[in-house]
Amino acid sequence: MTDEDAELEALRQRRLAELRRLAEARLRAPDATGVVHEVTDATFPDFVRRNRVALVDFWAPWCGPCRAVAPIVATLARDYQGKAAFAKLNTDENPATSRAFEVRSIPFLVVFRDGEAVDGVLGAQPKGAIEAALRPYV
C-alpha cells in the first residue's frame, strides 16, 4: 500500500466514523418538531424511547371528547417544539399498547420521560391541565 493509498484509507475511515456519529445522534434526537405523530403498536416503543419527553394521546375516531382534545395537543406540540415530542395512538387499531397501559377510558394522555410513563391526564381537560402534567418534565 502506498502512502497515498494509506492517506485515502485513513480519510475514508474518519469520514465513516463521522457519518456513524451523525446517524446515532439522529436516532437519539427528539422528534420534537411541533407535529403530532401517529404511532402504532409497532412504532410506539421506539417513539417514547428516543424522545426524552413525549406526550402520547390515546384516542379513537368515534370519541367526541378525543376530537375536542386533539387541537389542544396540536397547540402544545407547537408551543413545546424542541422540548417534547407528541403523538397519538388509535386505541381501536392498536390494542396491545392500549392493554399494556390499561387504557379503559379515553382520551387518556400519558407523559413519558426517558421511555417511562411519569404522568397522565384522563378525560377531556383544558390546555392548562394538560400543560401542568407536561411542564415539570421539559
C-alpha positions in Angstrom: 0.0 0.0 0.0 1.4 3.4 -1.0 1.4 6.4 1.2 -1.3 7.9 -0.9 -3.5 4.8 -0.5 -2.9 4.8 3.3 -3.9 8.5 3.4 -7.1 7.8 1.4 -8.0 4.9 3.7 -7.4 7.0 6.8 -9.6 9.7 5.3 -12.3 7.2 4.4 -12.3 5.7 8.0 -12.6 9.2 9.5 -15.5 10.0 7.3 -17.2 6.7 8.1 -16.8 7.4 11.8 -18.3 10.9 11.4 -21.3 9.5 9.4 -21.9 6.9 12.1 -21.8 9.6 14.9 -24.3 11.7 12.9 -26.6 8.7 12.3 -26.5 7.8 16.0 -27.2 11.4 17.0 -30.2 11.5 14.7 -31.6 8.3 16.2 -31.3 9.8 19.7 -32.5 13.2 18.8 -36.0 14.0 20.0 -38.8 14.2 17.4 -39.8 17.5 18.9 -40.8 19.1 15.6 -44.1 20.7 16.6 -46.0 17.9 14.8 -48.3 15.4 16.4 -47.2 12.0 15.0 -49.4 8.9 14.7 -47.9 5.9 16.4 -48.9 2.2 16.3 -48.2 -0.8 18.5 -45.1 -1.3 16.4 -43.8 2.2 16.5 -44.8 3.3 20.0 -41.9 1.8 21.9 -39.3 3.4 19.7 -41.1 6.8 19.8 -41.2 7.0 23.6 -37.6 5.6 23.9 -35.9 8.0 21.5 -37.6 11.1 22.9 -36.5 12.4 26.2 -40.0 13.8 26.9 -43.1 12.6 25.0 -46.8 13.1 25.4 -49.0 10.3 23.8 -52.7 10.9 23.3 -54.7 7.6 23.5 -57.8 8.2 21.4 -60.4 6.8 19.0 -62.1 8.4 16.0 -65.6 7.9 17.3 -64.7 9.6 20.6 -66.1 13.2 20.8 -64.0 14.3 23.8 -60.9 12.9 21.9 -61.7 15.2 19.0 -62.1 18.1 21.4 -58.6 17.4 22.9 -56.8 17.0 19.6 -56.5 20.7 18.8 -55.1 21.3 22.3 -52.5 18.6 21.8 -51.6 20.2 18.4 -51.2 23.6 20.1 -49.0 22.1 22.8 -46.9 20.4 20.2 -46.2 23.8 18.6 -45.7 25.5 22.0 -43.2 22.8 23.2 -41.4 22.4 19.8 -37.8 21.4 20.5 -38.7 20.4 24.1 -41.1 17.5 23.8 -42.5 15.1 21.2 -46.2 14.5 20.7 -48.1 11.5 19.3 -51.5 10.0 19.2 -52.3 6.3 19.3 -55.7 5.0 18.0 -56.8 2.6 20.7 -59.1 0.7 18.3 -56.3 -0.1 15.9 -53.6 -0.7 18.5 -55.0 -2.9 21.3 -51.6 -4.2 22.5 -50.3 -0.8 23.7 -53.7 0.2 25.0 -53.9 -3.0 27.1 -50.3 -2.5 28.3 -51.2 0.9 29.7 -54.6 -0.4 30.9 -56.5 2.3 28.9 -60.1 1.9 29.9 -61.3 5.4 29.2 -60.3 7.9 26.5 -59.0 10.4 25.9 -56.0 9.4 28.1 -52.8 11.4 27.7 -49.6 10.0 29.1 -46.4 11.9 29.6 -43.2 9.8 29.2 -39.7 10.8 30.2 -36.8 8.7 29.1 -39.2 6.0 28.0 -41.1 5.7 31.3 -44.6 6.8 31.9 -44.4 9.6 34.6 -47.8 11.4 34.5 -51.2 11.2 32.8 -54.4 13.2 32.2 -57.7 11.3 31.9 -60.6 12.8 30.0 -61.1 16.0 28.1 -59.2 18.5 30.1 -58.4 22.1 29.3 -55.0 23.1 27.9 -53.8 24.3 31.4 -54.4 20.9 33.0 -52.6 19.0 30.2 -49.7 21.5 30.3 -49.5 21.2 34.0 -48.8 17.5 33.6 -46.2 18.1 30.9 -44.3 21.1 32.2 -42.4 19.5 35.1 -40.6 17.1 32.7 -39.5 19.5 29.9 
